[in-house]
Amino acid sequence: MIKAKKSLGQNFLIDKNIIEKIVNLVDIEKKEILEIGPGTGNLTSALIKKNPKKIYVIEKDNSLASILENEYAGQINVINKDILDYDESSISKEKLIVFGNLPYNISTEILCKWILNLDDDKVWFSNLILMFQKEVADRIISNFNLSTYGRLSILANWKLNIEKVSDIKSNSFSPKPKVDSTLLFFSLKNKFFPIKNPYNLEKITRIFFSHRRKMIKKTYNQIFSNNVVSNKLNLNLNLRPQNLNFDTYYKLTSEFEKL
C-alpha cells in the first residue's frame, strides 16, 4: 500500500464519482493532457479512458513516478520533476488541458507561477481544472468588498475566467484531510488589462494588502509621490485595500510602470 507523504502535501483523490465529474468537464479526446501530481493514478486511469492524444504527468515523488511508469507504460509520459522548478511550456507545441489535485502546501505558488510567467506569445494551456483547499479557492474566486478578497483574487482574475464547479468533502481523499476542497475551472480571457511586467502587479498588490485593515492613503503615498494618479483614477484614499476592484489594481499597476 502506498503511504501518502505529508511533506509533499499528498492527499489522494479516491472518490470515483468526483473523478468521473472531473474528466467529463471538458472534451479531451485527441487532445494533449497534463496532470499535476497524479499520485496513485486514480484520475490518470480515468483520463486514459477518454482517449486523449497524449498524457503527460508531473510527479515529484520518485517512488510514485517509478510506479506510474511501470503501471502505465506506453500510455503516459512521466516527468519526475518539481512542478515549481519546471517549465511547462517546454512540454508540447500544442496547448495543454491541465488537471491537478494540487498539493495544499504549494497550490497558491503553482497558480501564481503560471499567471506571472504566462507568455502572451506562447500560451501553453487552454484550460486548467484544478483542486484547491476550499479556503484558498474562496480567495481565488472572491470579488472586492469581501473579506476573502486579496492578492490571489486580483492575480487570478487578471487573465483568467474562473468558474467554481463544486465543493468536495474531505472524505473523498485518502488520507482524509482536515478541510474540504473546491474544484475550479479556468479558461483564458480573450481580453485583459495590458500590464508590461506581471511582477509589478504582484508588487502593487503585496504593498497594498500588507496593511489590509488600514486606509490606503499611507500605502498609496509609499508608491506615488503626489495625487496625480489618485485623481486620474478617481481613487478615494480613505478606502481599504479590499474595497478596490480588479480594474483599479490593474490601472494602478499600469501607472506605476510609467514612473
Salt bridges, closest charged atoms under 4 A:
ASP61 OD2 - LYS5 NZ 3.20
ASP82 OD2 - LYS60 NZ 3.42
GLU88 OE2 - LYS113 NZ 2.74
GLU94 OE2 - LYS53 NZ 2.44
ASP120 OD1 - LYS159 NZ 2.60
ASP138 OD2 - LYS134 NZ 3.08
ASP167 OD1 - LYS164 NZ 3.14
ASP180 OD2 - LYS169 NZ 3.62
GLU202 OE2 - ARG151 NH2 2.36
GLU202 OE2 - ARG206 NE 3.57
GLU255 OE2 - LYS232 NZ 2.83
GLU255 OE2 - LYS258 NZ 3.22
